[in-house]
Amino acid sequence: MLLLPKRSYPAVMERSPKGFTFFARQYRISTETEHFYIDFVFYNYILKCYLLIDLKAGQLKHQDIGQMDMYRRMFDDQL
């Protein structure tokens, strides 16, 4: 998980590492009753995989890891 202040959002999109291409910002994934948003999604065309980035302020908590795992599973199911 990457921790960045909101003012650095454009820098994330401009400085993506080699092999990565920007896919989406605020990508919506939904259940039957709720909507969730992933801050950034990149696609690595060399490895042929997606990178999901959820920006958080403050300390990383156990709940954040669980939330990211849920996002990953939901993202995989929707593709």
Secondary structure, 3 states (H helix, E strand, C coil): CCCCCHHHHHHHHHCCCCCEEEEEEEEEEECCCCEEEEEEEEEECCCCEEEEECCCCCCCCHHHHHHHHHHHHHHHHHC
